[in-house]
Amino acid sequence: MPQLETATYFSQLFWLIICFGAIVLFSWRISLPRLSNLQKQRWDQIEGQKDLAALLRMEAESLQNACAQELEMARQQAQEIILHADYEIKLKLEQEKKRISQEMKDRIKATEKKFLQEKQKLFKEIPQISQKIAAQIIQKTLTQEPILDKSSKAVKRTEKIDV
């Protein structure tokens, strides 16, 4: 095997050192600086994103606090609106109760007045009705012709006695 011949050791070692040196120089001068720059850019980008994330987190917290305050204010306003509407409804209800109560009182008074008029009208008609009834009773009991004058005198006498 040619790799194991001792005569070629020197040339193999020479080319090994040259290639190894070239790779080390290439890595040291070209690859490592590029990798270092890339690593630094990524690190800076990550740090920038961390800063941005912290800034966005603070902004989100402030927005959340602002939203919570707005929500609380909206709840308070809604509560005030509800209380105001409730007060207005109760006020209207009380006014409507008073109106209906007054209307019912007026109707009751009108009905009582109507009943009183009818009662007075009936009291005025009672003597005439009682005269007719008395005449009919007398006619049936005596089986004679009705005598309106006598029956009216009898009714008038009973009225005087009652009064």
WOKA-V788721 format. One record per backbone hydrogen bond with DSSP energy under -0.5 kcal/mol. NH is the residue of the N-H (numbers start at 1). CO is the residue of the C=O. Records with the same first field share a line. If there is no record, write none. Layout:
# WOKA-V788721
NH = CO ; CO
This chain:
# WOKA-V788721
4 = 1
5 = 2
8 = 5
9 = 6
12 = 8
13 = 9
14 = 10
15 = 11
16 = 12
17 = 13
18 = 14
19 = 15
20 = 16
21 = 17
22 = 18
23 = 19
24 = 20
25 = 21
26 = 22
27 = 23
28 = 24
29 = 25
30 = 26
31 = 26
32 = 27
34 = 30
35 = 31
36 = 32
37 = 33
38 = 34
39 = 35
40 = 36
41 = 37
42 = 38
43 = 39
44 = 40
45 = 41
46 = 42
47 = 43
48 = 44
49 = 45
50 = 46
51 = 47
52 = 48
53 = 49
54 = 50
55 = 51
56 = 52
57 = 53
58 = 54
59 = 55
60 = 56
61 = 57
62 = 58
63 = 59
64 = 60
65 = 61
66 = 62
67 = 63
68 = 64
69 = 65
70 = 66
71 = 67
72 = 68
73 = 69
74 = 70
75 = 71
76 = 72
77 = 73
78 = 74
79 = 75
80 = 76
81 = 77
82 = 78
83 = 79
84 = 80
85 = 81
86 = 82
87 = 83
88 = 84
89 = 85
90 = 86
91 = 87
92 = 88
93 = 89
94 = 90
95 = 91
96 = 92
97 = 93
98 = 94
99 = 95
100 = 96
101 = 97
102 = 98
103 = 99
104 = 100
105 = 101
106 = 102
107 = 103
108 = 104
109 = 105
110 = 106
111 = 107
112 = 108
113 = 109
114 = 110
115 = 111
116 = 112
117 = 113
118 = 114
119 = 115
120 = 116
121 = 117
122 = 118
123 = 119
124 = 120
125 = 121
126 = 122
127 = 123
129 = 125
130 = 126
131 = 127
132 = 128
133 = 129
134 = 130
135 = 131
136 = 132
137 = 133
138 = 134
139 = 135
140 = 136
141 = 137
142 = 138
143 = 139
148 = 146
151 = 147
152 = 148
153 = 149
154 = 150
155 = 151
156 = 152
157 = 153
158 = 154
159 = 155
160 = 156
161 = 157
162 = 158
163 = 159
